[in-house]
């Protein structure tokens, strides 16, 4: 699956939780944690939905990576796990 398609699906899931306010024109570097789009409880639910959508299991060690909090970073993680 192409990275752009993964990013699009991530953004679709995020939009269910509220509008995405972009500070720049690129949505793929949107940091949904830093921007307060989802909180810690919402993050767990979001990751569960991502795992279900992509039929993957994100290892716990990846939760400590800063990369998981942006659309681009999460898309790269998903691509590696597919």
C-alpha positions as semicolon CSV with decimal commas, in nm:
position;residue;x (nm);y (nm);z (nm)
1;X;0,000;0,000;0,000
2;X;0,131;0,345;-0,090
3;X;0,222;0,583;0,191
4;X;-0,020;0,847;0,058
5;X;-0,312;0,604;0,086
6;X;-0,211;0,515;0,444
7;X;-0,190;0,886;0,535
8;X;-0,534;0,947;0,384
9;X;-0,688;0,667;0,592
10;X;-0,522;0,799;0,910
11;X;-0,661;1,147;0,841
12;X;-1,009;0,997;0,784
13;X;-0,991;0,830;1,126
14;X;-0,870;1,152;1,290
15;X;-1,151;1,356;1,131
16;X;-1,404;1,137;1,315
17;X;-1,263;1,288;1,635
18;X;-1,291;1,648;1,521
19;X;-1,165;1,887;1,254
20;X;-0,798;1,892;1,169
21;X;-0,653;2,239;1,200
22;X;-0,343;2,257;0,985
23;X;-0,081;2,518;1,055
24;X;0,067;2,452;0,714
25;X;-0,055;2,309;0,386
26;X;0,076;1,957;0,446
27;X;-0,155;1,735;0,646
28;X;0,095;1,452;0,665
29;X;0,312;1,624;0,926
30;X;0,011;1,708;1,144
31;X;0,096;1,622;1,507
32;X;-0,237;1,513;1,652
33;X;-0,106;1,485;2,009
34;X;0,080;1,817;2,018
35;X;-0,219;1,997;1,864
36;X;-0,455;1,849;2,123
37;X;-0,661;1,664;1,863
38;X;-0,670;1,355;2,085
39;X;-0,584;1,304;2,451
40;X;-0,426;0,998;2,615
41;X;-0,752;0,802;2,639
42;X;-0,846;0,906;2,286
43;X;-0,501;0,798;2,170
44;X;-0,557;0,443;2,290
45;X;-0,894;0,427;2,112
46;X;-0,740;0,583;1,800
47;X;-0,457;0,328;1,790
48;X;-0,703;0,041;1,836
49;X;-0,903;0,172;1,540
50;X;-0,586;0,209;1,331
51;X;-0,480;-0,147;1,415
52;X;-0,824;-0,277;1,317
53;X;-0,839;-0,072;0,994
54;X;-0,495;-0,186;0,876
55;X;-0,508;-0,535;1,033
56;X;-0,182;-0,482;1,219
57;X;-0,056;-0,494;1,576
58;X;0,157;-0,198;1,682
59;X;0,416;-0,315;1,938
60;X;0,410;-0,138;2,276
61;X;0,769;-0,016;2,235
62;X;0,659;0,202;1,943
63;X;0,421;0,398;2,170
64;X;0,727;0,569;2,320
65;X;0,841;0,697;1,981
66;X;0,765;1,060;1,896
67;X;0,705;0,947;1,538
68;X;0,374;0,788;1,630
69;X;0,214;1,126;1,708
70;X;0,219;1,262;1,352
71;X;0,030;1,141;1,047
72;X;0,354;1,098;0,851
73;X;0,532;0,914;1,133
74;X;0,239;0,683;1,201
75;X;0,200;0,614;0,827
76;X;0,566;0,508;0,809
77;X;0,521;0,279;1,110
78;X;0,212;0,121;0,952
79;X;0,390;0,075;0,618
80;X;0,670;-0,118;0,793
81;X;0,416;-0,340;0,973
82;X;0,208;-0,425;0,666
